[in-house]
Amino acid sequence: MPKLFTFTPTLVSVIAMAAALPALAQDTDLLVFDYPGFEDPAFHSAYVEKNGASPEFAFFGDEEEAFQKLRSGFRADVSHVCAGSVTKWVESGILQPWDTAKITAFGDLDANLTGQDVAAAASDTYFVPTDFGSTAIAFNTEEVPAEDVASLDVFLNPKYAGRMTLPDNVDDSFALAYLATGTDDWTNATDEQFEAAAQWLRDVHPNLRTYWTDPAELAQLLAGQEVLVAWAWNETLPTMTEEGFPVGFARETTEGSSLWLCGYVNLKDGQGSEDKAYDFLNAMLDPSSTQALLDAGYGQSNAKAMADVGDEALTAVGLGQIDAPVLAQLPMSNELRTKQSEAFEKIKAGF
């Protein structure tokens, strides 16, 4: 079986430079298919420095939308994707492997996230991780005592009925449900473990005010106190703290929290420059991008570049070391992913 990815889970100067180039057109030799926000030149400043401008970007809302668009004939050169979707994308035949010899920081990728020596990885590599983060309980510290969020069972607590939210994202929500039902590795989840997680989400559904779709919506829900408890990405912590909101981020619940890992894949039918695809990937992994990613709440998979970032700084953005179980959102079989997606849609509809 080909290797799906290289490991399994784990701005001032650049802004000034980007601001100095407003008249330059985008580099039409490369089209990156991405989440909104990742077009920030600070995340790939080495590419701008080498090529004179950022690549072109096209955007998607979620990975299923991106996958269906690509399968329908949309052509891009590289795409952002998170690890849980990698198996499906590889098996679909829309990817070509990366040449790891052309990836400057390949030997510096963070093996601590996986316990594997990624530099020794052999065979085809279709997915190269670039960014990671955590998902845990964000809560209003003035309204919710810490003891109430010591367990993921807070989402079953009638005290907060109608004042809680989960992501409108199957991976994040099922990661929560698996943890809450005692599973911290979904890669080999049994039918019984899947059913327990799905039932937990069904039980939680009536307590929710909504399913949030993007961090801006979640921030608004929290700031307006429509929601007091949320299953949230770690970027919520620095964002809300900067706005002066009394936010906590409970990663060390009894059952633990989750780790997500995303990166880039090389699309088989891309029309752009293959050399510039590597320029972009290398820029995302370059030390010049580390702080910009951290400022946005993302960890960078270049362990060497991250080595000088202290635990205090990581904790401030929700990425510090914890003493609790962690469910890494790793690739899973297409069968399991399909079951989770179908169940999640039914649960959101009240079934």
Helices and strands as residue ranges (DSSP letters): E 3-5, H 12-19, E 27-34, G 41-44, H 45-51, E 55-59, H 63-71, E 78-82, G 83-85, H 86-92, E 95-96, G 100-102, G 106-108, G 111-113, G 118-120, E 125-140, G 146-149, G 152-156, G 158-160, E 164-167, H 170-180, H 191-204, G 205-207, E 208-212, H 215-223, E 229-233, H 236-242, E 247-250, E 257-267, H 274-285, G 287-289, H 290-295, E 299-300, H 303-306, H 311-316, E 326-328, H 334-348
